[in-house]
Amino acid sequence: MPTISASRQAPHQATLQNNRGLSLMQRGQPANAMQAFDAAISLDPTLTTATNNRRMALAMTGQYDAALAARCRTQSSRNA
């Protein structure tokens, strides 16, 4: 079986972590979901769905200011 480099596995693993986070959010566990989204973002910083989902989880835990600040950081990095 061929070996796949870690850099090629990372996007796939990031997607799996993002999906895990979505599952946790659906089960009413947004704090745990944020950990999965953080893992996804660290594996693939370009995975915008994980970033967006993390902001949603922040809002679900009542951390509205943090969710808004994260949105502003994302928009400013896109405009840079």
JONOR-V901525 format. One record per residue. N is the residue number from 1. RES is the residue in one letter. D_CENTER is the distance of its C-alpha to the mean C-alpha in whole Angstrom. Layout:
n:N res:RES d_center:D_CENTER
n:N res:RES d_center:D_CENTER
//
This chain:
n:1 res:M d_center:31
n:2 res:P d_center:29
n:3 res:T d_center:27
n:4 res:I d_center:23
n:5 res:S d_center:22
n:6 res:A d_center:19
n:7 res:S d_center:18
n:8 res:R d_center:18
n:9 res:Q d_center:17
n:10 res:A d_center:13
n:11 res:P d_center:12
n:12 res:H d_center:13
n:13 res:Q d_center:12
n:14 res:A d_center:8
n:15 res:T d_center:9
n:16 res:L d_center:10
n:17 res:Q d_center:8
n:18 res:N d_center:6
n:19 res:N d_center:9
n:20 res:R d_center:10
n:21 res:G d_center:8
n:22 res:L d_center:9
n:23 res:S d_center:13
n:24 res:L d_center:12
n:25 res:M d_center:12
n:26 res:Q d_center:15
n:27 res:R d_center:17
n:28 res:G d_center:17
n:29 res:Q d_center:14
n:30 res:P d_center:12
n:31 res:A d_center:12
n:32 res:N d_center:12
n:33 res:A d_center:9
n:34 res:M d_center:7
n:35 res:Q d_center:8
n:36 res:A d_center:7
n:37 res:F d_center:3
n:38 res:D d_center:5
n:39 res:A d_center:7
n:40 res:A d_center:5
n:41 res:I d_center:5
n:42 res:S d_center:8
n:43 res:L d_center:10
n:44 res:D d_center:9
n:45 res:P d_center:9
n:46 res:T d_center:10
n:47 res:L d_center:7
n:48 res:T d_center:7
n:49 res:T d_center:7
n:50 res:A d_center:3
n:51 res:T d_center:4
n:52 res:N d_center:7
n:53 res:N d_center:6
n:54 res:R d_center:5
n:55 res:R d_center:8
n:56 res:M d_center:10
n:57 res:A d_center:9
n:58 res:L d_center:11
n:59 res:A d_center:14
n:60 res:M d_center:14
n:61 res:T d_center:15
n:62 res:G d_center:17
n:63 res:Q d_center:16
n:64 res:Y d_center:17
n:65 res:D d_center:18
n:66 res:A d_center:14
n:67 res:A d_center:12
n:68 res:L d_center:15
n:69 res:A d_center:15
n:70 res:A d_center:12
n:71 res:R d_center:13
n:72 res:C d_center:16
n:73 res:R d_center:14
n:74 res:T d_center:12
n:75 res:Q d_center:16
n:76 res:S d_center:18
n:77 res:S d_center:16
n:78 res:R d_center:17
n:79 res:N d_center:20
n:80 res:A d_center:21
//
